[in-house]
Structures are given as C-alpha cells and as structure tokens.
C-alpha cells in the first residue's frame, strides 16, 4: 500500500468531520457531573480545539496562518 493511499484512508470528507463533531458534542452533553474530572476537562479542551480548527478549515480559513483575522481566499 502506498503512503498516499494510506493517508487517503484516514482523511474524512467535510460531512464526515461535521458528523463526528456533532456526535462528540452529544457525548459531551451526556456526561454526568461526577465524570467531570481534571482529565475530563483536559481531554475535551483538546477535542474542541481540534474540532474548531477542522470547522474553520472547512469554512476556508487557514488557522495556522501567521496573521489572525485574515479573510478566506486571501
């Protein structure tokens, strides 16, 4: 299997990415207070950070650009 083929298997379509984010938020909403430990918050911070970056990428923003606030397509 080529590296390019292996990489393509791990990539999601925008729709799949959005569906995963919705599922993640539903899981977060269904978490009971007793489960909300410091590790819980650390984990969900990272998950939400990655999800927001994915959504911004889908909307055409380069979140890794050196200057914040740029418009898509510039």
C-alpha positions as CSV (number, residue, x, y, z in Angstrom):
1,X,0.0,0.0,0.0
2,X,1.4,3.4,-0.9
3,X,1.8,6.2,1.6
4,X,-0.6,8.3,-0.4
5,X,-3.2,5.5,-0.4
6,X,-2.8,5.0,3.4
7,X,-3.1,8.8,4.0
8,X,-6.3,8.9,1.9
9,X,-7.9,6.2,4.1
10,X,-7.5,8.4,7.2
11,X,-8.9,11.5,5.6
12,X,-12.6,12.4,6.1
13,X,-14.9,14.3,4.0
14,X,-16.2,17.6,5.4
15,X,-19.6,16.0,6.0
16,X,-18.0,13.1,8.0
17,X,-15.9,15.6,10.0
18,X,-19.0,17.6,10.9
19,X,-21.0,14.4,11.8
20,X,-18.2,13.4,14.1
21,X,-18.1,16.8,15.8
22,X,-21.9,16.6,16.3
23,X,-21.5,13.1,17.8
24,X,-18.7,14.4,20.1
25,X,-20.9,17.3,21.3
26,X,-23.8,14.9,22.1
27,X,-21.4,12.7,24.1
28,X,-20.2,15.8,25.9
29,X,-23.8,16.8,26.7
30,X,-24.5,13.4,28.1
31,X,-21.6,13.5,30.6
32,X,-22.6,13.5,34.2
33,X,-21.1,15.9,36.7
34,X,-19.3,13.1,38.6
35,X,-17.3,12.2,35.5
36,X,-16.0,15.8,35.1
37,X,-12.5,15.4,36.5
38,X,-9.5,17.5,35.6
39,X,-8.6,14.8,33.0
40,X,-12.0,15.2,31.5
41,X,-11.6,18.9,31.0
42,X,-8.1,18.5,29.6
43,X,-9.3,15.8,27.1
44,X,-12.3,17.9,26.0
45,X,-10.3,21.1,25.6
46,X,-8.0,19.2,23.1
47,X,-11.0,17.7,21.3
48,X,-12.8,21.0,21.0
49,X,-9.6,22.8,19.9
50,X,-9.1,20.2,17.1
51,X,-12.8,20.4,16.1
52,X,-12.9,24.2,15.9
53,X,-9.7,24.0,13.7
54,X,-11.5,21.5,11.4
55,X,-14.6,23.7,11.1
56,X,-12.5,26.8,10.3
57,X,-10.6,24.8,7.7
58,X,-14.0,23.7,6.2
59,X,-15.0,27.3,6.1
60,X,-11.8,28.2,4.2
61,X,-9.7,29.7,6.9
62,X,-6.1,29.0,7.4
63,X,-5.9,28.7,11.2
64,X,-2.1,28.2,11.1
65,X,-1.6,31.5,9.2
66,X,0.8,33.8,10.9
67,X,-1.6,36.8,10.9
68,X,-5.0,36.2,12.6
69,X,-8.2,37.7,11.2
70,X,-7.5,37.0,7.6
71,X,-10.3,36.5,5.2
72,X,-10.8,33.2,3.4
73,X,-9.3,33.1,0.0
74,X,-6.7,35.8,0.6
